[in-house]
Each structure stands twice: as C-alpha cells, then as structure tokens.
Amino acid sequence: MELSIVSPVYHGEKMLEELVRRIHEAIRPLTDDYDIILVNDCSPDNSWEKITEICSTDKKVKGINLSRNFGQPYAITAGLSYAKGNYVAVIDCDLQNKPEDLPAMYRKAKEGYDIVSARRVVRDDTFLKRMSSLAFHKAYDFLSGFETDKAVAEFGIYSQKVVKVYCSIPEYSRSFVELIHTLGFKKSTVDVYHDHRLEGKSSYNLRRLLTLSYNSIISNSNRPLHLAVSVGLIMSVLSFLMAIYNIFAKFAGLNEVEGYTSTIFSIWFVGGIILFMMGVLGLYIGKIFDQVKGRPVFIVSETLNVEG
C-alpha cells in the first residue's frame, strides 16, 4: 500500500460521503494504491451506519468502530494501527481540512520528509477558538520548553516508520500533535487554507478545550512541578523575611496595633498556594494511576473491509 488516509469520525454522518468523494478525486491522480480508513469514535449520530453504507459499495474504504467514545487522539491511534501505507495521512472529517491539499503534502513527503504538516495560514474559526488556541500554545511552550506552531494541527502526512514508532508508544494519556512532534525525524510544512465546517459545529467546547490543554501539558512536561517547587521556595524566603521584620518590629516598638486583616489574608493566600501545588501534584499522580492500570488506549468493536 502506497498511501493510507485516516479520518477520525464524530458527528460526521452528513459529511462522510463528500469527504470520501473529495479524497478519491484528490488521490487518484497520484496513485491507485491507497485506502481510506474511517474511525467512528462512537458518534451519537448515524455515522457508523453511513460508514457501513459507504464500505458496502467502496472497497477502498475501511471502517473501524470503537466500543465507546475514547476521544480524537485515541481514534487517530486506532486508525494508524490499521494503516499499512508507506505514507499515512490524517485528516478530520469536518472538511475544514481540505482533501485537495493532500497531493502537495504527499509530494513534499516524497522529497524525503517523514513528517509533513499542514500549516493553516488562514483559519476559518471563531474568535474564541483562535484565542484559546493562542493561549494554549503560549502556555504549552512556556511549561514544556518546546516551541510549537499554533497553525499546525493533526492534518498531515507521516511516513510508515513514524507511524510505527507512534503506535509503539504505550502512553495512555496522549495528544497526537504534541507526541508525534517529539519523535524527531525530518519535518516540513505545507501552507494551506483552513475551510469552514461543512455541517454542524465543533464538539470542542470550552470544557473540552481546557481538559485537552492540561492533559497535553501534563503528559508532555514536568515543568509545572518545577514551578511549584520554585513558588514554594519563594514563599519560604518571603515568610523568613517577614519573620525577621516582625522580630525587629517587636523590639523596636513598631507594632502598635495587631494586624488581624493581614494575618487572615496571609493564611488564605498561603493556603491557596499549598492547595494549588497539591492539585498539580495530584494531576501527575492521576496520570501515573491511569498508566499503571495498563488499560488499552482504544477498543475496536467492529471492522469493515479490513483483512486479518
């Protein structure tokens, strides 16, 4: 197999036929040796029924149905584990990533690049989503020590050796973009235009975006722990200096009125800092707990047009 195209599907029922048609039109001039892998992440609409209908008439399309909703990174991982192409493309089902951009990325990959990412020079997103993306990347770069590009997402083409290494990583908590770009290999980008969503709206609300953000940061960096230690050290130094001042003020007669308000404020402030540090530590311990349980990152309940 020369090329495999993986697409995680969630709320994609009305877009799948158009997605498959446009992928065929984009890839056929390049090669006849390709397949399309649609991974249904337990979508609440009739996405799996639509995938079944497409697979019954198009043998180049493979269907993978997950047993429950695992999330986009895990659906992508499931699709990659079934991808046999020398090169593997990942594209969302909402058609904001345009299949017509795949040939340019494929040609760039054939120049010898193992990771070719689509760089969205123009984004058709809401103001909130653009700002949340900017805030996430600023926070992630600061906390991880990496330098990321907010214009780069999952859309891209990856060599089979990159896919094999990615699928061999046993991390339970994973973010596709951040994890795959930590692997190294030879990378490049292709500028693309981000299109509008064909149907419906994104399932990534503010809560999901925040969850994705802290999962990505905690899974890929321990710098928040170092920052917690630094904050604790600074608070200790300030407390020591305050203690010295209070001793001096006592003997110098400067403490004419006892400071109830400042005392209460200090207790609440220091207590909040302690609880915050304990929360950060608890998040890391929770990730360790999830990892040591050794549960699979995805479970496939049904496949279509998949051999073996």
Solvent accessible surface area in square Angstrom, and as a share of the most:
residue,aa,sasa,rsa
1,M,85,0.38
2,E,31,0.14
3,L,0,0.00
4,S,0,0.00
5,I,0,0.00
6,V,0,0.00
7,S,0,0.00
8,P,11,0.07
9,V,0,0.00
10,Y,52,0.20
11,H,80,0.36
12,G,0,0.00
13,E,49,0.22
14,K,153,0.65
15,M,2,0.01
16,L,0,0.00
17,E,93,0.42
18,E,53,0.24
19,L,0,0.00
20,V,9,0.05
21,R,111,0.41
22,R,36,0.13
23,I,0,0.00
24,H,12,0.05
25,E,98,0.44
26,A,11,0.09
27,I,0,0.00
28,R,135,0.49
29,P,110,0.69
30,L,52,0.26
31,T,24,0.14
32,D,109,0.57
33,D,69,0.36
34,Y,3,0.01
35,D,3,0.01
36,I,0,0.00
37,I,0,0.00
38,L,0,0.00
39,V,0,0.00
40,N,5,0.03
41,D,6,0.03
42,C,57,0.34
43,S,13,0.08
44,P,90,0.57
45,D,43,0.23
46,N,82,0.42
47,S,0,0.00
48,W,32,0.11
49,E,102,0.46
50,K,41,0.17
51,I,0,0.00
52,T,55,0.32
53,E,91,0.41
54,I,16,0.08
55,C,3,0.02
56,S,72,0.46
57,T,121,0.70
58,D,32,0.16
59,K,142,0.60
60,K,69,0.29
61,V,0,0.00
62,K,33,0.14
63,G,0,0.00
64,I,0,0.00
65,N,24,0.12
66,L,3,0.01
67,S,52,0.34
68,R,118,0.43
69,N,56,0.29
70,F,22,0.09
71,G,22,0.21
72,Q,40,0.18
73,P,16,0.10
74,Y,35,0.13
75,A,0,0.00
76,I,0,0.00
77,T,5,0.03
78,A,0,0.00
79,G,0,0.00
80,L,3,0.02
81,S,47,0.30
82,Y,58,0.22
83,A,4,0.03
84,K,134,0.57
85,G,0,0.00
86,N,82,0.42
87,Y,37,0.14
88,V,0,0.00
89,A,0,0.00
90,V,0,0.00
91,I,0,0.00
92,D,28,0.14
93,C,8,0.05
94,D,15,0.08
95,L,4,0.02
96,Q,17,0.07
97,N,13,0.06
98,K,49,0.21
99,P,0,0.00
100,E,88,0.40
101,D,26,0.14
102,L,0,0.00
103,P,20,0.13
104,A,40,0.31
105,M,0,0.00
106,Y,20,0.08
107,R,135,0.49
108,K,54,0.23
109,A,2,0.01
110,K,108,0.46
111,E,113,0.51
112,G,44,0.42
113,Y,52,0.20
114,D,19,0.10
115,I,0,0.00
116,V,0,0.00
117,S,2,0.01
118,A,1,0.01
119,R,87,0.32
120,R,30,0.11
121,V,64,0.37
122,V,80,0.46
123,R,43,0.16
124,D,69,0.36
125,D,20,0.10
126,T,94,0.54
127,F,139,0.58
128,L,109,0.54
129,K,55,0.23
130,R,91,0.33
131,M,81,0.36
132,S,27,0.17
133,S,20,0.13
134,L,58,0.29
135,A,62,0.48
136,F,34,0.14
137,H,22,0.10
138,K,136,0.57
139,A,41,0.32
140,Y,2,0.01
141,D,38,0.20
142,F,114,0.48
143,L,32,0.16
144,S,19,0.12
145,G,58,0.56
146,F,95,0.40
147,E,167,0.75
148,T,44,0.26
149,D,52,0.27
150,K,88,0.37
151,A,10,0.07
152,V,14,0.08
153,A,22,0.17
154,E,32,0.15
155,F,5,0.02
156,G,0,0.00
157,I,0,0.00
158,Y,1,0.01
159,S,12,0.08
160,Q,37,0.16
161,K,108,0.46
162,V,0,0.00
163,V,3,0.02
164,K,132,0.56
165,V,58,0.33
166,Y,0,0.00
167,C,46,0.27
168,S,81,0.52
169,I,32,0.16
170,P,105,0.66
171,E,59,0.26
172,Y,52,0.20
173,S,18,0.11
174,R,16,0.06
175,S,9,0.06
176,F,4,0.02
177,V,23,0.13
178,E,14,0.06
179,L,10,0.05
180,I,0,0.00
181,H,54,0.24
182,T,59,0.35
183,L,41,0.20
184,G,32,0.31
185,F,80,0.33
186,K,109,0.46
187,K,81,0.34
188,S,23,0.15
189,T,64,0.37
190,V,25,0.14
191,D,92,0.48
192,V,7,0.04
193,Y,134,0.51
194,H,17,0.07
195,D,44,0.23
196,H,107,0.48
197,R,48,0.18
198,L,72,0.36
199,E,73,0.33
200,G,71,0.68
201,K,173,0.73
202,S,42,0.27
203,S,39,0.25
204,Y,64,0.24
205,N,79,0.41
206,L,100,0.50
207,R,158,0.58
208,R,77,0.28
209,L,33,0.16
210,L,108,0.54
211,T,49,0.29
212,L,62,0.31
213,S,25,0.16
214,Y,91,0.35
215,N,40,0.20
216,S,2,0.01
217,I,16,0.08
218,I,16,0.08
219,S,31,0.20
220,N,32,0.17
221,S,16,0.10
222,N,88,0.45
223,R,92,0.33
224,P,18,0.11
225,L,54,0.27
226,H,110,0.49
227,L,58,0.29
228,A,15,0.11
229,V,109,0.63
230,S,52,0.34
231,V,58,0.33
232,G,23,0.22
233,L,118,0.59
234,I,100,0.51
235,M,31,0.14
236,S,65,0.42
237,V,74,0.43
238,L,95,0.47
239,S,60,0.39
240,F,129,0.54
241,L,97,0.48
242,M,112,0.50
243,A,48,0.37
244,I,85,0.43
245,Y,121,0.46
246,N,68,0.35
247,I,106,0.54
248,F,128,0.53
249,A,0,0.00
250,K,144,0.61
251,F,174,0.72
252,A,53,0.41
253,G,52,0.50
254,L,100,0.50
255,N,69,0.35
256,E,157,0.71
257,V,132,0.76
258,E,145,0.65
259,G,41,0.39
260,Y,167,0.64
261,T,107,0.62
262,S,68,0.44
263,T,73,0.43
264,I,63,0.32
265,F,136,0.57
266,S,40,0.26
267,I,108,0.55
268,W,194,0.68
269,F,98,0.41
270,V,55,0.32
271,G,27,0.26
272,G,37,0.36
273,I,37,0.19
274,I,88,0.45
275,L,125,0.62
276,F,135,0.56
277,M,38,0.17
278,M,120,0.54
279,G,39,0.38
280,V,19,0.11
281,L,92,0.46
282,G,36,0.35
283,L,72,0.36
284,Y,25,0.10
285,I,98,0.50
286,G,31,0.29
287,K,44,0.19
288,I,105,0.53
289,F,120,0.50
290,D,41,0.21
291,Q,72,0.32
292,V,109,0.63
293,K,77,0.32
294,G,62,0.60
295,R,146,0.53
296,P,76,0.48
297,V,26,0.15
298,F,42,0.18
299,I,83,0.42
300,V,41,0.23
301,S,70,0.45
302,E,81,0.36
303,T,49,0.28
304,L,39,0.19
305,N,49,0.25
306,V,35,0.20
307,E,166,0.74
308,G,121,1.16
